[in-house]
Amino acid sequence: MTWFSPCIWSADGGYSGIRSFWHNTVIGRAITNTFWSVLGNDVIQLNGFDKDPELGKLKPRTPAMFAGTSFSILNYDTNFFDLIKSGTVKIHVADLHHLSAGKVHLADEAKTALESDAMVCVTGWRHVPPFKFLPEGLDKKIGLPHLPNPGDTSLSADEDIGCQQGLLDKADAEILERFPRLADPPTFNDHYVPLVKQRPFTIDGADPAALTPLMLYHLIVPASPAFLRSKNLAFAGAIMNFSNAITAHLQGLWISAYFDGKLRRDPSNAVAGGDGGKAGTQEGLTLEKVQYETVLFSRFGKWRYPTDYASMYPDFVFEAVPYIDLLLADLGLTVHRKGGWFKEMTDPYGPEDYIDVNDEWRAKYARGSS
């Protein structure tokens, strides 16, 4: 699954030749597209979405390859689809028009009015803080969503990160060059208008689509020189995926190591001594490389999962194992944990593969390693 999925942060997992074949050759992309098509069709056929008109209202509108954490799996002993087929649960696909006493009115052609004593609204969430950070411009230094400024691909001298539209365009170009399939994203719904576009609540009333995503190095820490020097801010769990227990564990260890100066690949070394990262540093981590990689990884979701939240916030499914590989490599711990290339290629990773990470970390530093 990880090889068939385009992933911008997969380098530490190895097997670059295989990944390149799947995504950078005509034959490889044809096989990859067929794989995802078969997977998506299996979901539709096994669940019978085309066999029942009521159930058909729940048919996925996004191809399986592009489904982020909205991806769902039937994991109960009983099939709740039976409640829909029997009429116990009714599906309405429509916008809300208004509410009245004991009724919910829909904006469909039938002007449906639903008798109701209660209503649960699943309306999403805000991906920007509800309060303003001061002084002005601090949000850009932290890496919070903000409006990009027109500009070239150079990094700004005032320690902002990702605020030049040209830098975002450069990242977009690299992503699409490495993964041409992403240049043809699916259309979720031609008639869908998000509530946030109807009632903007973001910075200066801007369309959320115009804001940058969270801009954090390896999806955890700000990449501006001021914060790399102070090492006093990190975001735990600022990602969404199906491997939350594992990623939370490893992000916690990563953050602790970062604050203690024990990361094997420490982005703060790019500004050590105040040289701005112009000289070669640990693992070649110059400030320019740290900041561009921050933009590149953060921007990837816009193309990988365009119909989910990934354009605003790190949201991924099939890239979780490569992300774990990235964190382990930063920590200087074992990336390939299966004990052999055949198992590495065929045996799925699970929580049991990372159960001894803390012991490995303690042993590493008991020996005085760095």
KEKE-3310 file (N, C-alpha, C; in steps of 0.2 Angstrom, whole numbers, plus 5000, padded with zeros to 4 digits):
npx = (5004:5010:5020:5012:5006:5008:5021:5029:5038:5045:5058:5067:5062:5068:5070:5069:5070:5060:5048:5050:5048:5034:5028:5034:5036:5028:5022:5022:5014:5002:4999:4998:4987:4977:4977:4972:4960:4954:4953:4945:4933:4930:4926:4914:4907:4906:4899:4887:4883:4877:4866:4855:4844:4843:4854:4863:4865:4875:4886:4904:4911:4923:4938:4946:4960:4962:4956:4957:4957:4944:4941:4933:4928:4919:4917:4910:4901:4888:4879:4877:4871:4860:4850:4848:4843:4831:4824:4823:4833:4835:4842:4847:4852:4856:4857:4854:4840:4832:4827:4813:4800:4802:4805:4816:4821:4824:4835:4830:4822:4810:4807:4809:4803:4808:4802:4808:4815:4828:4844:4859:4874:4886:4898:4911:4927:4938:4953:4961:4968:4957:4960:4970:4988:5000:5016:5011:5011:5017:5011:5015:5029:5028:5022:5008:4992:4991:4989:4998:5011:5014:5028:5045:5054:5063:5068:5062:5069:5065:5062:5050:5040:5036:5028:5029:5021:5028:5037:5028:5023:5034:5036:5024:5027:5038:5032:5022:5030:5037:5027:5016:5003:4996:4993:4981:4968:4953:4936:4926:4912:4903:4893:4895:4897:4907:4903:4912:4915:4904:4902:4914:4927:4940:4956:4956:4944:4946:4945:4947:4954:4964:4973:4989:4994:4996:5013:5025:5041:5044:5031:5029:5037:5040:5049:5056:5070:5071:5063:5069:5081:5077:5070:5058:5045:5033:5022:5011:5003:4997:4992:4982:4978:4977:4985:4986:4990:5003:5010:5008:5015:5028:5030:5030:5042:5051:5049:5053:5067:5071:5070:5079:5091:5095:5092:5096:5095:5094:5085:5088:5101:5104:5104:5114:5125:5122:5124:5114:5113:5120:5132:5138:5129:5125:5120:5119:5109:5105:5098:5090:5087:5080:5069:5063:5060:5050:5040:5038:5033:5022:5014:5011:4999:4989:4988:4989:4978:4965:4952:4949:4954:4967:4974:4974:4979:4989:4984:4983:4983:4989:5002:5007:5016:5028:5030:5032:5044:5052:5052:5058:5071:5075:5077:5087:5085:5081:5075:5070:5061:5058:5066:5072:5073:5062:5051:5050:5045:5033:5026:5014:5015:5013:5007:5015:5027:5034:5035:5046:5053:5056:5064:5075:5079:5083:5094:5102:5107:5112:5124:5130:5129:5126)
npy = (4994:5006:5008:5010:5022:5039:5048:5061:5061:5049:5045:5040:5027:5019:5008:5016:5014:5005:5013:5024:5017:5014:5027:5035:5030:5026:5013:5009:5018:5015:5002:5006:5014:5005:4997:5005:5008:4995:4992:5002:4999:4987:4990:4997:4987:4976:4982:4985:4997:5001:4993:4996:5010:5019:5016:5019:5033:5035:5031:5032:5047:5051:5045:5030:5031:5044:5047:5053:5054:5053:5041:5026:5011:4996:4990:4983:4970:4969:4974:4990:4995:4988:4994:5005:5000:4994:5005:5010:5020:5035:5043:5059:5070:5085:5103:5112:5122:5130:5132:5127:5127:5112:5106:5103:5110:5107:5111:5106:5100:5095:5102:5097:5094:5089:5081:5084:5081:5084:5088:5084:5092:5090:5099:5101:5109:5123:5127:5137:5146:5152:5164:5179:5180:5189:5198:5207:5197:5186:5174:5169:5166:5156:5146:5145:5144:5156:5171:5170:5180:5189:5184:5179:5163:5164:5163:5173:5187:5191:5181:5174:5160:5151:5161:5167:5167:5162:5152:5142:5139:5133:5122:5115:5113:5104:5093:5089:5085:5074:5066:5063:5059:5065:5077:5077:5079:5072:5077:5083:5087:5095:5104:5107:5118:5124:5128:5137:5145:5151:5159:5166:5163:5165:5172:5189:5187:5179:5167:5151:5142:5150:5151:5147:5130:5122:5126:5117:5110:5094:5092:5096:5106:5124:5132:5144:5154:5160:5152:5140:5142:5145:5134:5131:5128:5116:5106:5094:5080:5087:5082:5071:5054:5036:5030:5034:5031:5026:5036:5047:5042:5042:5055:5061:5056:5061:5075:5077:5073:5083:5095:5092:5092:5080:5074:5065:5070:5086:5100:5112:5114:5120:5133:5135:5144:5155:5157:5157:5145:5145:5139:5122:5110:5098:5083:5089:5099:5114:5130:5134:5122:5116:5125:5124:5111:5110:5118:5110:5097:5101:5107:5096:5089:5096:5091:5078:5073:5080:5082:5081:5087:5090:5100:5110:5105:5093:5078:5061:5044:5032:5036:5035:5025:5028:5041:5038:5031:5042:5049:5040:5039:5053:5052:5043:5030:5012:5010:5000:4987:4974:4963:4958:4958:4952:4951:4964:4969:4962:4960:4968:4983:4986:4991:4982:4982:4993:4992:4991:5003:5014:5007:5004:5017:5021:5012:5017:5029:5026:5020:5031:5036:5047)
npz = (5000:5004:4994:4982:4985:4982:4990:4998:5008:5009:5008:5019:5021:5011:4996:4985:4971:4967:4971:4962:4950:4951:4951:4942:4929:4914:4912:4926:4932:4925:4930:4944:4944:4940:4951:4961:4956:4955:4969:4974:4967:4972:4985:4982:4976:4985:4996:4990:4985:4972:4971:4979:4979:4990:4998:4989:4990:4999:4992:4989:4985:4982:4974:4979:4980:4983:4995:5011:5028:5029:5024:5026:5036:5037:5053:5063:5071:5067:5052:5048:5037:5034:5042:5034:5022:5026:5029:5042:5044:5036:5022:5018:5005:5005:5007:5022:5025:5033:5051:5061:5073:5080:5068:5054:5040:5023:5009:4997:4981:4984:4995:5008:5025:5040:5054:5070:5086:5090:5085:5077:5073:5061:5057:5054:5058:5064:5056:5059:5073:5086:5091:5090:5087:5094:5093:5078:5064:5070:5068:5056:5058:5068:5060:5057:5049:5035:5025:5010:5003:4988:4978:4975:4974:4985:5002:5015:5023:5035:5043:5041:5036:5022:5017:5004:4989:4978:4983:4987:4975:4969:4977:4973:4960:4961:4968:4958:4948:4953:4956:4944:4943:4952:4947:4941:4949:4958:4956:4969:4972:4961:4965:4978:4991:5003:5020:5026:5015:5013:5024:5028:5041:5043:5042:5041:5034:5023:5010:5015:5007:5001:5011:5018:5022:5039:5043:5047:5052:5048:5052:5065:5072:5072:5058:5058:5060:5073:5082:5080:5086:5099:5103:5109:5107:5101:5091:5096:5089:5079:5067:5056:5055:5052:5061:5074:5087:5086:5080:5088:5100:5094:5090:5102:5108:5099:5100:5114:5112:5103:5111:5120:5113:5106:5094:5080:5067:5068:5066:5072:5071:5060:5062:5071:5081:5075:5061:5052:5044:5032:5031:5029:5038:5051:5044:5032:5034:5030:5033:5023:5017:5027:5029:5016:5014:5024:5019:5007:5012:5019:5010:5002:5005:4999:4986:4987:4995:4990:4992:5005:5021:5020:5013:5021:5033:5040:5034:5032:5026:5019:5019:5032:5037:5030:5036:5050:5048:5044:5056:5065:5058:5060:5074:5075:5076:5073:5057:5047:5053:5052:5051:5040:5021:5014:5023:5026:5014:5013:5025:5035:5044:5062:5078:5086:5081:5085:5099:5106:5105:5115:5123:5115:5112:5125:5127:5117:5121:5133:5130:5126:5114:5099)
capx = (5000:5014:5023:5007:5004:5013:5023:5034:5043:5047:5066:5070:5060:5071:5066:5067:5069:5053:5044:5051:5045:5027:5025:5038:5036:5021:5020:5021:5008:4996:4998:4996:4980:4973:4977:4968:4953:4951:4952:4939:4927:4929:4922:4907:4903:4905:4894:4881:4880:4874:4861:4850:4844:4844:4861:4867:4866:4881:4892:4909:4911:4930:4941:4949:4967:4962:4952:4961:4954:4936:4940:4929:4928:4914:4921:4906:4899:4882:4880:4872:4868:4854:4845:4846:4839:4825:4820:4824:4837:4834:4847:4845:4858:4854:4859:4849:4837:4831:4824:4807:4798:4801:4806:4822:4819:4830:4834:4830:4817:4804:4806:4808:4803:4809:4800:4814:4816:4835:4848:4867:4877:4893:4900:4919:4931:4942:4960:4965:4966:4951:4963:4976:4994:5004:5015:5008:5016:5020:5008:5019:5035:5026:5020:5001:4990:4991:4989:5005:5013:5017:5035:5049:5055:5068:5066:5062:5074:5062:5061:5043:5041:5031:5023:5029:5018:5033:5039:5023:5023:5040:5035:5019:5030:5042:5027:5019:5035:5039:5020:5012:4996:4992:4991:4974:4964:4946:4931:4922:4905:4902:4888:4897:4900:4908:4900:4917:4916:4898:4903:4921:4928:4947:4960:4953:4938:4949:4944:4951:4958:4969:4978:4994:4992:5001:5020:5029:5046:5042:5024:5030:5040:5041:5055:5059:5076:5070:5060:5074:5086:5075:5068:5053:5038:5032:5015:5010:4997:4994:4991:4977:4979:4974:4990:4987:4993:5010:5013:5008:5021:5035:5031:5032:5049:5054:5049:5058:5074:5072:5071:5085:5096:5097:5090:5102:5095:5091:5084:5090:5108:5104:5105:5118:5130:5119:5126:5109:5113:5123:5138:5136:5128:5123:5116:5117:5103:5105:5092:5086:5084:5075:5063:5060:5057:5044:5035:5036:5029:5016:5010:5010:4992:4984:4988:4988:4971:4962:4945:4949:4957:4975:4976:4974:4981:4992:4979:4985:4982:4993:5009:5008:5022:5034:5030:5035:5051:5055:5053:5064:5077:5077:5079:5093:5083:5080:5069:5067:5061:5055:5071:5074:5070:5056:5046:5050:5041:5026:5023:5011:5018:5008:5010:5019:5034:5037:5034:5053:5056:5058:5070:5080:5081:5087:5100:5106:5110:5116:5130:5133:5128:5122)
capy = (5000:5012:5009:5012:5028:5044:5050:5066:5060:5042:5043:5036:5020:5016:5006:5022:5012:5003:5018:5027:5013:5014:5033:5039:5027:5025:5007:5009:5022:5012:4997:5009:5017:4999:4994:5009:5007:4989:4993:5006:4996:4982:4993:4998:4981:4972:4986:4985:5004:5002:4989:4999:5017:5023:5015:5023:5040:5035:5029:5036:5052:5052:5038:5027:5033:5051:5047:5054:5051:5052:5034:5022:5004:4993:4986:4981:4963:4969:4979:4996:4997:4985:4999:5010:4996:4992:5011:5013:5026:5038:5047:5065:5073:5092:5108:5115:5129:5134:5128:5130:5123:5105:5104:5104:5111:5106:5115:5101:5102:5093:5106:5092:5096:5083:5081:5082:5084:5085:5088:5084:5095:5088:5104:5102:5113:5128:5125:5142:5148:5157:5170:5182:5180:5196:5204:5206:5193:5180:5168:5166:5163:5150:5142:5144:5146:5163:5172:5171:5186:5188:5185:5174:5157:5165:5164:5180:5189:5193:5174:5171:5154:5149:5166:5169:5162:5159:5146:5137:5137:5129:5116:5112:5110:5098:5087:5086:5082:5068:5062:5066:5057:5070:5083:5076:5077:5071:5083:5080:5088:5102:5109:5108:5125:5123:5133:5142:5150:5155:5163:5166:5165:5165:5178:5194:5185:5176:5161:5146:5139:5154:5151:5141:5125:5123:5125:5115:5105:5087:5092:5096:5112:5130:5132:5150:5154:5162:5146:5135:5144:5145:5127:5131:5127:5111:5104:5087:5078:5092:5078:5066:5048:5030:5027:5039:5029:5025:5043:5051:5040:5043:5062:5063:5055:5066:5082:5076:5073:5089:5099:5090:5092:5073:5072:5064:5076:5091:5106:5118:5115:5124:5140:5135:5149:5161:5158:5157:5139:5145:5134:5115:5108:5091:5079:5094:5103:5121:5134:5134:5115:5115:5128:5122:5104:5112:5120:5104:5092:5104:5108:5089:5087:5099:5087:5071:5072:5087:5083:5081:5093:5090:5106:5115:5102:5086:5073:5056:5038:5028:5039:5034:5021:5032:5046:5035:5030:5049:5051:5036:5042:5059:5050:5039:5023:5007:5011:4994:4983:4967:4958:4955:4962:4949:4953:4971:4970:4959:4960:4974:4986:4987:4994:4978:4983:4999:4991:4992:5010:5017:5003:5006:5024:5022:5009:5021:5035:5023:5019:5038:5038:5053)
capz = (5000:5004:4988:4978:4986:4981:4996:4997:5013:5009:5007:5024:5020:5006:4991:4980:4964:4967:4971:4956:4945:4951:4950:4937:4922:4911:4914:4933:4934:4923:4935:4950:4943:4940:4958:4965:4953:4958:4976:4975:4964:4977:4990:4980:4974:4992:5000:4986:4984:4966:4971:4983:4978:4996:5000:4984:4992:5003:4988:4990:4979:4981:4972:4985:4981:4986:5001:5017:5035:5028:5022:5032:5035:5042:5058:5068:5069:5063:5046:5049:5031:5034:5044:5028:5017:5029:5030:5048:5044:5030:5020:5014:5003:5004:5012:5027:5023:5040:5056:5064:5079:5079:5061:5050:5033:5018:5003:4991:4977:4988:5001:5014:5032:5045:5061:5074:5093:5092:5078:5078:5067:5060:5052:5053:5063:5061:5056:5062:5080:5087:5094:5086:5090:5094:5089:5071:5060:5073:5066:5050:5061:5071:5055:5057:5042:5034:5018:5007:5000:4981:4979:4972:4978:4990:5009:5017:5028:5042:5047:5040:5033:5017:5015:4997:4984:4973:4986:4987:4968:4968:4980:4969:4954:4962:4969:4952:4944:4956:4956:4939:4944:4957:4943:4939:4955:4957:4958:4974:4970:4957:4968:4985:4993:5010:5024:5027:5010:5013:5030:5030:5048:5044:5043:5037:5030:5017:5008:5018:5002:5000:5016:5018:5028:5044:5040:5053:5050:5049:5054:5072:5075:5068:5055:5057:5064:5080:5085:5079:5091:5106:5104:5115:5104:5097:5091:5097:5086:5074:5061:5057:5052:5055:5065:5079:5093:5085:5078:5095:5104:5091:5090:5109:5109:5094:5104:5119:5110:5100:5116:5124:5108:5105:5088:5075:5062:5072:5062:5075:5070:5054:5064:5077:5080:5072:5054:5047:5040:5026:5030:5029:5045:5053:5039:5027:5036:5030:5035:5016:5016:5033:5027:5010:5016:5028:5014:5003:5016:5021:5004:4999:5006:4994:4980:4988:4997:4989:4994:5012:5025:5019:5010:5027:5039:5038:5034:5027:5028:5016:5020:5039:5039:5028:5041:5055:5046:5045:5063:5067:5056:5064:5081:5074:5078:5067:5052:5045:5059:5051:5052:5033:5016:5012:5028:5025:5008:5013:5031:5037:5051:5067:5085:5089:5078:5088:5106:5110:5103:5121:5126:5110:5113:5131:5126:5113:5125:5139:5127:5125:5106:5098)
cpx = (5004:5017:5018:5005:5009:5015:5029:5039:5045:5054:5069:5068:5063:5067:5064:5066:5062:5048:5044:5047:5037:5024:5029:5039:5029:5018:5018:5015:5001:4994:4995:4989:4975:4972:4972:4960:4950:4949:4946:4933:4925:4924:4915:4903:4901:4900:4888:4878:4876:4867:4854:4850:4845:4851:4866:4869:4873:4887:4897:4910:4919:4934:4945:4956:4967:4958:4957:4957:4947:4935:4937:4929:4923:4918:4917:4904:4892:4883:4874:4869:4861:4848:4843:4841:4832:4821:4820:4828:4836:4839:4845:4851:4855:4857:4853:4847:4836:4828:4818:4805:4797:4803:4813:4820:4825:4829:4834:4823:4810:4802:4805:4808:4803:4807:4806:4813:4823:4839:4855:4870:4884:4896:4907:4922:4935:4949:4964:4963:4961:4954:4969:4982:4997:5011:5013:5014:5019:5017:5012:5026:5033:5024:5012:4998:4989:4991:4996:5005:5015:5024:5038:5050:5061:5065:5067:5067:5071:5059:5054:5045:5035:5026:5024:5026:5022:5036:5034:5022:5029:5039:5029:5022:5034:5037:5024:5024:5037:5033:5015:5005:4992:4990:4984:4969:4957:4942:4926:4915:4905:4898:4890:4900:4901:4905:4905:4918:4909:4898:4910:4923:4936:4950:4958:4948:4940:4946:4949:4956:4964:4974:4983:4991:4997:5008:5024:5035:5044:5035:5024:5032:5041:5048:5058:5065:5075:5067:5065:5080:5083:5072:5063:5046:5038:5024:5014:5003:4994:4994:4985:4979:4976:4979:4991:4991:5001:5013:5013:5014:5027:5035:5033:5039:5053:5055:5053:5065:5075:5074:5077:5092:5099:5095:5096:5102:5091:5091:5087:5098:5109:5105:5110:5124:5128:5121:5121:5109:5116:5129:5135:5135:5127:5118:5114:5111:5105:5098:5087:5083:5079:5068:5059:5057:5050:5039:5033:5032:5023:5011:5008:5002:4987:4983:4986:4981:4967:4955:4944:4952:4964:4978:4977:4978:4984:4987:4981:4983:4988:5001:5011:5015:5028:5035:5034:5042:5055:5057:5059:5071:5080:5080:5086:5092:5082:5074:5066:5067:5058:5060:5073:5070:5063:5050:5045:5045:5034:5022:5020:5014:5012:5011:5015:5026:5037:5037:5041:5056:5059:5065:5076:5083:5086:5094:5105:5110:5114:5123:5134:5133:5125:5119)
cpy = (5006:5014:5012:5019:5033:5047:5055:5064:5053:5040:5039:5029:5016:5013:5011:5020:5009:5008:5023:5024:5014:5021:5037:5036:5026:5019:5006:5013:5019:5006:5000:5011:5011:4997:4998:5008:5000:4989:4997:5003:4990:4984:4995:4992:4977:4976:4986:4992:5005:4997:4991:5007:5021:5022:5019:5030:5040:5032:5034:5041:5054:5045:5036:5030:5040:5052:5048:5051:5051:5045:5030:5015:5001:4988:4983:4974:4963:4975:4984:4998:4993:4989:5004:5006:4995:4999:5014:5019:5028:5043:5053:5069:5080:5097:5110:5121:5133:5129:5131:5125:5116:5102:5107:5105:5111:5110:5111:5103:5100:5098:5102:5096:5090:5085:5079:5085:5086:5085:5088:5087:5093:5093:5105:5106:5118:5126:5131:5144:5153:5164:5173:5182:5187:5195:5202:5202:5187:5174:5165:5163:5157:5144:5140:5146:5154:5164:5173:5177:5185:5188:5179:5168:5158:5165:5171:5181:5190:5186:5171:5165:5152:5155:5169:5164:5159:5152:5141:5135:5132:5122:5112:5109:5104:5092:5084:5083:5075:5063:5064:5064:5062:5077:5083:5074:5076:5077:5080:5080:5095:5107:5110:5115:5124:5129:5139:5147:5154:5161:5163:5168:5165:5172:5183:5192:5182:5169:5156:5143:5143:5154:5146:5136:5126:5122:5123:5110:5098:5087:5093:5103:5118:5129:5139:5150:5156:5156:5141:5136:5143:5138:5127:5130:5121:5109:5097:5085:5083:5088:5073:5060:5042:5027:5031:5037:5028:5032:5047:5049:5042:5051:5064:5062:5060:5073:5082:5077:5080:5094:5098:5090:5085:5070:5070:5069:5081:5098:5112:5119:5119:5131:5140:5140:5155:5162:5157:5150:5140:5140:5127:5113:5100:5088:5084:5098:5111:5124:5133:5127:5114:5118:5126:5115:5105:5114:5114:5099:5095:5105:5101:5088:5090:5095:5080:5069:5078:5088:5082:5087:5094:5096:5111:5112:5095:5081:5067:5049:5033:5030:5038:5031:5025:5038:5044:5033:5037:5050:5047:5038:5048:5057:5045:5031:5019:5009:5005:4989:4976:4961:4954:4958:4959:4951:4960:4973:4967:4959:4967:4976:4987:4989:4989:4979:4989:4998:4993:4999:5013:5014:5004:5013:5025:5018:5013:5026:5032:5021:5026:5039:5044:5052)
cpz = (5000:4997:4982:4979:4985:4988:4996:5002:5014:5009:5012:5024:5015:5000:4986:4973:4963:4966:4965:4950:4945:4949:4944:4930:4920:4913:4922:4935:4931:4928:4942:4950:4943:4947:4962:4962:4955:4965:4977:4972:4969:4983:4988:4979:4981:4996:4996:4985:4978:4966:4975:4982:4984:4999:4995:4986:4996:4999:4988:4983:4978:4979:4978:4986:4984:4992:5007:5023:5034:5026:5028:5030:5040:5046:5064:5066:5065:5057:5047:5043:5030:5037:5039:5023:5020:5030:5037:5049:5037:5028:5016:5012:5001:5009:5017:5025:5029:5045:5058:5070:5078:5072:5058:5043:5028:5012:4997:4987:4980:4994:5007:5021:5036:5052:5066:5081:5095:5085:5080:5072:5067:5055:5051:5059:5060:5062:5057:5069:5081:5090:5090:5090:5089:5096:5082:5067:5063:5071:5060:5053:5064:5066:5054:5050:5041:5027:5015:5003:4993:4982:4975:4976:4983:4997:5011:5023:5035:5045:5046:5036:5028:5015:5008:4993:4979:4976:4986:4980:4966:4971:4976:4963:4955:4964:4963:4947:4946:4955:4951:4940:4948:4953:4940:4944:4953:4959:4963:4973:4967:4961:4975:4986:5001:5014:5025:5021:5010:5018:5032:5037:5049:5043:5038:5032:5023:5016:5011:5013:5000:5005:5015:5023:5034:5041:5046:5050:5053:5053:5062:5074:5070:5065:5054:5062:5072:5084:5085:5085:5098:5108:5110:5113:5100:5097:5091:5094:5082:5067:5062:5052:5055:5060:5071:5085:5092:5084:5084:5099:5101:5091:5097:5110:5105:5098:5110:5117:5107:5106:5120:5119:5107:5099:5084:5070:5066:5068:5065:5073:5063:5056:5070:5076:5077:5064:5049:5042:5034:5025:5031:5037:5045:5047:5033:5028:5036:5032:5028:5015:5021:5031:5021:5011:5020:5023:5010:5006:5017:5015:5000:4999:5001:4988:4981:4991:4996:4991:5002:5015:5023:5016:5016:5033:5037:5040:5029:5030:5026:5017:5028:5040:5036:5033:5047:5054:5046:5052:5066:5065:5059:5071:5081:5076:5072:5063:5050:5051:5058:5051:5045:5028:5014:5016:5027:5019:5009:5019:5034:5044:5055:5073:5088:5087:5081:5096:5110:5108:5109:5123:5121:5111:5120:5131:5122:5117:5131:5136:5125:5117:5105:5091)
residu = (MET:THR:TRP:PHE:SER:PRO:CYS:ILE:TRP:SER:ALA:ASP:GLY:GLY:TYR:SER:GLY:ILE:ARG:SER:PHE:TRP:HIS:ASN:THR:VAL:ILE:GLY:ARG:ALA:ILE:THR:ASN:THR:PHE:TRP:SER:VAL:LEU:GLY:ASN:ASP:VAL:ILE:GLN:LEU:ASN:GLY:PHE:ASP:LYS:ASP:PRO:GLU:LEU:GLY:LYS:LEU:LYS:PRO:ARG:THR:PRO:ALA:MET:PHE:ALA:GLY:THR:SER:PHE:SER:ILE:LEU:ASN:TYR:ASP:THR:ASN:PHE:PHE:ASP:LEU:ILE:LYS:SER:GLY:THR:VAL:LYS:ILE:HIS:VAL:ALA:ASP:LEU:HIS:HIS:LEU:SER:ALA:GLY:LYS:VAL:HIS:LEU:ALA:ASP:GLU:ALA:LYS:THR:ALA:LEU:GLU:SER:ASP:ALA:MET:VAL:CYS:VAL:THR:GLY:TRP:ARG:HIS:VAL:PRO:PRO:PHE:LYS:PHE:LEU:PRO:GLU:GLY:LEU:ASP:LYS:LYS:ILE:GLY:LEU:PRO:HIS:LEU:PRO:ASN:PRO:GLY:ASP:THR:SER:LEU:SER:ALA:ASP:GLU:ASP:ILE:GLY:CYS:GLN:GLN:GLY:LEU:LEU:ASP:LYS:ALA:ASP:ALA:GLU:ILE:LEU:GLU:ARG:PHE:PRO:ARG:LEU:ALA:ASP:PRO:PRO:THR:PHE:ASN:ASP:HIS:TYR:VAL:PRO:LEU:VAL:LYS:GLN:ARG:PRO:PHE:THR:ILE:ASP:GLY:ALA:ASP:PRO:ALA:ALA:LEU:THR:PRO:LEU:MET:LEU:TYR:HIS:LEU:ILE:VAL:PRO:ALA:SER:PRO:ALA:PHE:LEU:ARG:SER:LYS:ASN:LEU:ALA:PHE:ALA:GLY:ALA:ILE:MET:ASN:PHE:SER:ASN:ALA:ILE:THR:ALA:HIS:LEU:GLN:GLY:LEU:TRP:ILE:SER:ALA:TYR:PHE:ASP:GLY:LYS:LEU:ARG:ARG:ASP:PRO:SER:ASN:ALA:VAL:ALA:GLY:GLY:ASP:GLY:GLY:LYS:ALA:GLY:THR:GLN:GLU:GLY:LEU:THR:LEU:GLU:LYS:VAL:GLN:TYR:GLU:THR:VAL:LEU:PHE:SER:ARG:PHE:GLY:LYS:TRP:ARG:TYR:PRO:THR:ASP:TYR:ALA:SER:MET:TYR:PRO:ASP:PHE:VAL:PHE:GLU:ALA:VAL:PRO:TYR:ILE:ASP:LEU:LEU:LEU:ALA:ASP:LEU:GLY:LEU:THR:VAL:HIS:ARG:LYS:GLY:GLY:TRP:PHE:LYS:GLU:MET:THR:ASP:PRO:TYR:GLY:PRO:GLU:ASP:TYR:ILE:ASP:VAL:ASN:ASP:GLU:TRP:ARG:ALA:LYS:TYR:ALA:ARG:GLY:SER:SER)
# end
